[in-house]
Amino acid sequence: MDLKFTFGGAAPDQHDHGAAPSGISLPITAKPVSLGPASSVLEISVRRAETALIAEAISGDGVTYARAEVALAAGTAPSGEPTPDTLAKAVRSAVSRVVAGLDGPLAESVTGLVLDLGADAADVLAALGMDPAAPTVDAALQRRAGIAMGTPVRISG
């Protein structure tokens, strides 16, 4: 089977394509994704709900691009609350799912990770192996989630 594709004026049998200009070549290279004029920020925010962690990729102008919810397993703490290690595991999973939900270039455009985990945030940072004084995405989280190493992590709330 021989297929021949032509665009615009190169076709021997000219069809009417409306007001479309002929002979325009199609773009071959991908261009970086623009998040809009008001936003150069794409943060992944992780917050704790009653029985789950909710992670969202949110631009600086408030647009949510992806969302994931991960159920919290009961921890081994005497109160039955999840331990910092259990929370850290859920954070890694939630962040990985959100990044997987982003389309190609958007996944590489994450500018920050925000943890809204209340009083557990510092312990979760330690369980993730991050320096609580200046937390950034490390090699382990980069491999797991795909966020660039060195991306800043901040505690909210």
Secondary structure as a PSIPRED ss2 file (coil, helix, strand):
# PSIPRED VFORMAT (PSIPRED V4.0)

   1 M C   1.000  0.000  0.000
   2 D C   1.000  0.000  0.000
   3 L C   1.000  0.000  0.000
   4 K C   1.000  0.000  0.000
   5 F C   1.000  0.000  0.000
   6 T C   1.000  0.000  0.000
   7 F C   1.000  0.000  0.000
   8 G H   0.000  1.000  0.000
   9 G H   0.000  1.000  0.000
  10 A H   0.000  1.000  0.000
  11 A C   1.000  0.000  0.000
  12 P C   1.000  0.000  0.000
  13 D C   1.000  0.000  0.000
  14 Q C   1.000  0.000  0.000
  15 H C   1.000  0.000  0.000
  16 D C   1.000  0.000  0.000
  17 H C   1.000  0.000  0.000
  18 G C   1.000  0.000  0.000
  19 A C   1.000  0.000  0.000
  20 A C   1.000  0.000  0.000
  21 P C   1.000  0.000  0.000
  22 S C   1.000  0.000  0.000
  23 G C   1.000  0.000  0.000
  24 I C   1.000  0.000  0.000
  25 S C   1.000  0.000  0.000
  26 L C   1.000  0.000  0.000
  27 P C   1.000  0.000  0.000
  28 I C   1.000  0.000  0.000
  29 T C   1.000  0.000  0.000
  30 A C   1.000  0.000  0.000
  31 K C   1.000  0.000  0.000
  32 P C   1.000  0.000  0.000
  33 V C   1.000  0.000  0.000
  34 S C   1.000  0.000  0.000
  35 L C   1.000  0.000  0.000
  36 G C   1.000  0.000  0.000
  37 P C   1.000  0.000  0.000
  38 A C   1.000  0.000  0.000
  39 S C   1.000  0.000  0.000
  40 S C   1.000  0.000  0.000
  41 V C   1.000  0.000  0.000
  42 L E   0.000  0.000  1.000
  43 E E   0.000  0.000  1.000
  44 I E   0.000  0.000  1.000
  45 S E   0.000  0.000  1.000
  46 V E   0.000  0.000  1.000
  47 R E   0.000  0.000  1.000
  48 R E   0.000  0.000  1.000
  49 A C   1.000  0.000  0.000
  50 E C   1.000  0.000  0.000
  51 T C   1.000  0.000  0.000
  52 A E   0.000  0.000  1.000
  53 L E   0.000  0.000  1.000
  54 I E   0.000  0.000  1.000
  55 A E   0.000  0.000  1.000
  56 E E   0.000  0.000  1.000
  57 A E   0.000  0.000  1.000
  58 I E   0.000  0.000  1.000
  59 S E   0.000  0.000  1.000
  60 G C   1.000  0.000  0.000
  61 D C   1.000  0.000  0.000
  62 G C   1.000  0.000  0.000
  63 V C   1.000  0.000  0.000
  64 T E   0.000  0.000  1.000
  65 Y E   0.000  0.000  1.000
  66 A E   0.000  0.000  1.000
  67 R E   0.000  0.000  1.000
  68 A E   0.000  0.000  1.000
  69 E E   0.000  0.000  1.000
  70 V E   0.000  0.000  1.000
  71 A E   0.000  0.000  1.000
  72 L C   1.000  0.000  0.000
  73 A C   1.000  0.000  0.000
  74 A C   1.000  0.000  0.000
  75 G C   1.000  0.000  0.000
  76 T C   1.000  0.000  0.000
  77 A C   1.000  0.000  0.000
  78 P C   1.000  0.000  0.000
  79 S C   1.000  0.000  0.000
  80 G C   1.000  0.000  0.000
  81 E C   1.000  0.000  0.000
  82 P C   1.000  0.000  0.000
  83 T C   1.000  0.000  0.000
  84 P H   0.000  1.000  0.000
  85 D H   0.000  1.000  0.000
  86 T H   0.000  1.000  0.000
  87 L H   0.000  1.000  0.000
  88 A H   0.000  1.000  0.000
  89 K H   0.000  1.000  0.000
  90 A H   0.000  1.000  0.000
  91 V H   0.000  1.000  0.000
  92 R H   0.000  1.000  0.000
  93 S H   0.000  1.000  0.000
  94 A H   0.000  1.000  0.000
  95 V H   0.000  1.000  0.000
  96 S H   0.000  1.000  0.000
  97 R H   0.000  1.000  0.000
  98 V H   0.000  1.000  0.000
  99 V H   0.000  1.000  0.000
 100 A H   0.000  1.000  0.000
 101 G H   0.000  1.000  0.000
 102 L C   1.000  0.000  0.000
 103 D C   1.000  0.000  0.000
 104 G H   0.000  1.000  0.000
 105 P H   0.000  1.000  0.000
 106 L H   0.000  1.000  0.000
 107 A H   0.000  1.000  0.000
 108 E C   1.000  0.000  0.000
 109 S C   1.000  0.000  0.000
 110 V C   1.000  0.000  0.000
 111 T C   1.000  0.000  0.000
 112 G E   0.000  0.000  1.000
 113 L E   0.000  0.000  1.000
 114 V E   0.000  0.000  1.000
 115 L E   0.000  0.000  1.000
 116 D E   0.000  0.000  1.000
 117 L C   1.000  0.000  0.000
 118 G H   0.000  1.000  0.000
 119 A H   0.000  1.000  0.000
 120 D H   0.000  1.000  0.000
 121 A H   0.000  1.000  0.000
 122 A H   0.000  1.000  0.000
 123 D H   0.000  1.000  0.000
 124 V H   0.000  1.000  0.000
 125 L H   0.000  1.000  0.000
 126 A H   0.000  1.000  0.000
 127 A H   0.000  1.000  0.000
 128 L C   1.000  0.000  0.000
 129 G C   1.000  0.000  0.000
 130 M C   1.000  0.000  0.000
 131 D C   1.000  0.000  0.000
 132 P C   1.000  0.000  0.000
 133 A C   1.000  0.000  0.000
 134 A C   1.000  0.000  0.000
 135 P C   1.000  0.000  0.000
 136 T E   0.000  0.000  1.000
 137 V C   1.000  0.000  0.000
 138 D C   1.000  0.000  0.000
 139 A H   0.000  1.000  0.000
 140 A H   0.000  1.000  0.000
 141 L H   0.000  1.000  0.000
 142 Q H   0.000  1.000  0.000
 143 R H   0.000  1.000  0.000
 144 R H   0.000  1.000  0.000
 145 A H   0.000  1.000  0.000
 146 G C   1.000  0.000  0.000
 147 I C   1.000  0.000  0.000
 148 A C   1.000  0.000  0.000
 149 M C   1.000  0.000  0.000
 150 G C   1.000  0.000  0.000
 151 T C   1.000  0.000  0.000
 152 P E   0.000  0.000  1.000
 153 V E   0.000  0.000  1.000
 154 R E   0.000  0.000  1.000
 155 I E   0.000  0.000  1.000
 156 S C   1.000  0.000  0.000
 157 G C   1.000  0.000  0.000
